[in-house]
Amino acid sequence: MSERIDPNKVPKRRLYTGEEIPALGIGTFGSDKYGPEEVSQAVYGAVKGGYRLIDGAAVYQNEDRIGEMLQKLYVEGVVTRKELFITSKVWNDSHRQVEASCRKSLADLKTDYIDLYFVHWPFPNYHAPGCDGDSRNPDSKPFSVEEFMDTWRQCEELVDKGLVRYIGMSNMTIPKLEAVLPLCRIQPAALELECHPSFQQQELFDYAVSHHMQPIGYCPLGSPSRPERDRTPEDVADTQLPEIVEIARAHGVHPVLICLKWAVQRGQIPIPFSVKEPQYLSNLRCITEDPLTEEEMARIAGADKNCRLVKGQVFLWPGASDWQDLWDLDGTITK
């Protein structure tokens, strides 16, 4: 380990309870490129290097290896379980068996509790990991408030039982949130959403903040290693946006780091993924120094291209027209 960033110097975000958590985490979705061994080794190095927030999910198929690395870190005295903030997610095929899914994640991660547990997608529509973009499941259905709330109530029971500390939602839209939030007994502590300079989702971001949900932004660098099924010719590369390139040049750093500085200063928690030690260490270090100016923040705000990268088309139901039906673009839930 070439260096360590002091976790106390990493900016914090405050959850609705007042608890503070790190403003940047390490992602663990290896996409189709990196296996459990590489991802878990990156988690091990990242925690040694100062990371304290780990964003995981059952469907990433690496929680068991990550759990082994966490045990190694505890035994070596690098960190205690209490010093970490660990997230996981229930996958679409387990919406009717949330506790069983959570208990498997707990066993794999070798922990008694998960800090924040998300409903990964608001549909029970299943696809196999690594499938191609044309894959469809004939059993897929449009969003149902009743089915989602059944899943959410199971998540609330996880809190009651002490298996998880907070629960959150992911890949939601304002119309879906409007429908379910009044029905929640335990409010979501966070909303995970795609968020990067070319896809800022300002309206959804503001909605989350106004409802005391901490935005956690995935694909913060434009996800250069996302699966092939999520690539289309019109996609914009965030690190090639002229605004990002020019600001990076002014700061003498890689454009990636400008994307992360912007995300943290804006108020979301980005969860960049890298298996390369110099990269994940510089990702964390950059948010502790040399902040962007208000003018630079405003320039990046103006660079939004409304370019969604993770379109979710593999979750479409029979009769749906295209991926836009997943995102309620006309302001109503698409049936």
N, C-alpha and C positions, 0 to 999 in steps of 0.2 A: 504494500500500500504506500503510494508515493506521498500522499498528503491526507489530511483529515480536516473537514470543515466543522467548526464548532457548532453543534446543533442549536446552541443558545443564540447564535447570530442569524439563524434562519428566521425570516419573518413568520408571523403566526396569523391564523384566521380564527375567529371566535364563533363557535356554534351557538345555537339558541339557548343553551344552558349556561353559557359563559365560559365553557371549557375552550382552551386554545389548542389548536393543532397546527402542524407545520404547513406553510403556504406552498410547498412543493413536495411531491412524492415520487417514488419510483414505480413506473408501470411494469406489469408482468405479462402482458399479452405478447407472446413471441411471434404472433402471426403465423405464417407458414414457413418462416425462415429459421427460427431458433427453437430448439427442443428444451425440455424441462431442465436438463443438466446445465445448459448455458444460462438460462434465465435464473435458476436458483443460485448459480455462482455469482451472477450480477447482483442479486439481492444481498448475498453475503458481503460482497465488496462494497456495495452502496451503504449498507448499515455501518460497516467499519469506517466508511468515509464520512459519515455524519447524517445520512438519511434516517428519518424516524417514522415516515409514513409509507406504507406499502399498499399498493392498490392491486388486489387480486380478484379471481373469480373461479368458480368451479369449472367452467367450460374451458379455461385455459389449460387444463390437464397438467398442471405442474405444482399444485398446492402441496402434494406429499413431499416432493423434493425441496420445496421452499421450507416446509416444516422441519426437515432435517437440517437445513442450513441455519434456521433460527435457533434450533437446539444447540448447534455448535457455537453460535454467537453467545448464547446464555452461559454455556459451560466455560467458554473462554473469558467471560467477564466483560465482553465488549459492551453489552447492553442488557437491561432487564426487560421482561415482558411488559412491565408497566410503562416503560419509556417508549414503547412502540405504539403506533396507531395503525392497526391492520384492518383492511376492508376485504370483504368477499361479496359474492353475488349468487343468488339462486337463478339457475338456468331455466330456460323456457319449458323444458320437459319435466320440471319438478314443481310447477306452480301448485299442484294439488298435494304435494308432499314436501312442504317447505322445511319442516323440522328435520326430516330425515336427511335432506340435502345439507342443511346447516350442520348437522351432527357429523356428516362425512367430512365437510370442510374443517370442522374443529379437530377431528381425529387426524386428518392429513396435515394440518398446520401445527399439530401437537400443542394445542392451547385450550384453555377452559372457556374462553370467550372470544368473540370477534367484536372489534370496536364499532364497526359500521357495516351493516349488511344491506345490500341493495337488491331490489327487484331489477334484474339485468335488462329485460325488455318488457314492455307492458302487454305482451301477447304470449300465450302458451305455444305459439307457433314454433315448431322445432326444426332445426336442420343439423345435420352432422357436422362436427368440426372439420374444416378443410374442404367443405363442399365447393362446387363452382357456382358462379353467379346465376346460372340458369336453373339451379336446383329449387324445387318447390315441394312442399309437403301437402298432399291433398286434404289433410285434416286441418289445415290452417284456417283461422277465423279472424274476422275483424275485431277490434277492441271492444270489450264488454266491461262496463262499469261493475256489474255484479261479479264477474269472474275475477277482475283485478282486485276488488275489495275482499273477496274470499282469500286471495293470496296475501293481501296486506294484513288482514286480521291474523293470519298465521304468523306473519312477521312480528306483529305486535305481541303475540304470545311468546315469541323468542325473547323479547325484552322482559316480559313478565317472569320468565323462567331464568333470567340471568345469563342466557346463552349469548346474547348480543347486547351491546350498550346503546347503540343508536341504529335506526333503520333509515333507508334512503330510497329514492326513486331514480330511474335512469332512462334515457331515450324517450322522455315524455314531451308533450306539447302543451301549450297553454289551455286549449280546450279540454284535454284529458285531465290536467291538473285542476281546472275549474270544477270538473265533474266529481273528482274523488276527494279533494282536500277537505270539503265540509263533512265527509263521512269518516275521516280518520280519527281514531281515539288517541293515537300517538302520532305526532306530526313527523314528517320526514325531516331529518337533520341536514340532508344534502341532496342535491340534484346533480347527477352526472350527465354531461351533455358534450357533444362535439363542439370544440371551441378553439379557434386559431385565427390569425389575422385576416385570412380571406373568408372566414365563416364565423362571425362574431356573435350571432344570435342575440343581439342587444335586447330585444323585447322579452325573450324568454329569460335571459340573464337578469334583467331588471325585475321580472315577475318573481323569480326565485328569491332574490334578495329581499323584496318587499314582503315575502311570506316566510322569512327567516330560514330559508334553505341555503346552505353554502354551495355555490356552484363549484363543481369539480370538472375541469375541462380535459376531455380526452382528445387525442390527435393534436396536441398543442403545437407540434412542429409540422403539421400538415401530413403526418403519418407516411413518410417516404417508404416504409417497409410494410404497408398494409397489404392484405391479400389481393391477388390479381382480380378477384371477383369484384372488388370495390374500386377499380380503376376505370375511368372513362376519359376519352380524348379531351374533353373540355375542362378537366380538372386543372386547378391553379396550384402551382408550387409556392408555398408561403415564403420559403427562403430565397425565391427569385423575384418576389415583389419589389419593384423599384424603391418603394419607401423603406422596406426592411433592409435592402442591400445598402442604400445610402446611409441609413442610421448606423448600420453595422460598421461601415467604413469610418464614420465619424468617431465611433467608440473603439475602433481597432480590434473588433471581435468578430467571430463567425455569426452569420445571420440567425442561426439557431438560437443563440443566446439572447438576441433582441426579441425574438418571439416569446421566450420565457420571461424576460424582464417585463415585457408588456403585460403578459398574462397575470403575473403576480401583482404588479402595480395596479392593474385594473380591478383585482379583487377575487379572481377565481384561483383555484388550486390546480395548476397543471400537473399532469402525471406522465412526463416523458419516459420513454423506454429506450434503454441502450444496454448492450452487453459489454461495451468497451469502457474500461475503467477511466481513461482520460476524458471521455465524453460525459459519463454520468457524474463524475466529480466536477467538471467545469459547469455542467447544468445546475448543480446545487450552489457552487461558489458564486455564479454570476448574479444570483438574486440577493447576495449579501453585500454587493459593492456597485459603484458606478451606476446609479439609477438613471432612467430616461427622464428627459425634461418634459414639462407639460406640453411644450410644442411638439416634441417627438411623439408623445402619447396621442395627441390630437391628429398628427399625420397618419399614424397607424389606424386610428379609428376611421379615418377617411378611406382606408385601403380595402374595406370590406367588399368582397365580391359575391357574397351569398352563395359560396361554393361548398355545398355539402359533399364530403368525401365518402362517408359511410352511409350509403343510401338504404341499406337494409332490405334490398329486394328479395332476398331469400326467404323473408318472412311473409311475403304476400299470400293472400288467400285466393281461392278460385273465384273469378269474377272481378277481382281488383284490376284496375287499368295499368298502373305502373307504380314505381316506388314512392311517388309523391302522395299516394293514398295513405301511406304510413304516417305522414307528418301533418295532416289536417291543415293544408295550406290555405283553405278558404275560411278558416276560423271555426269550423264545426268538425266534430268527430266523424271521420269517413266510415260509413257503414257498408 
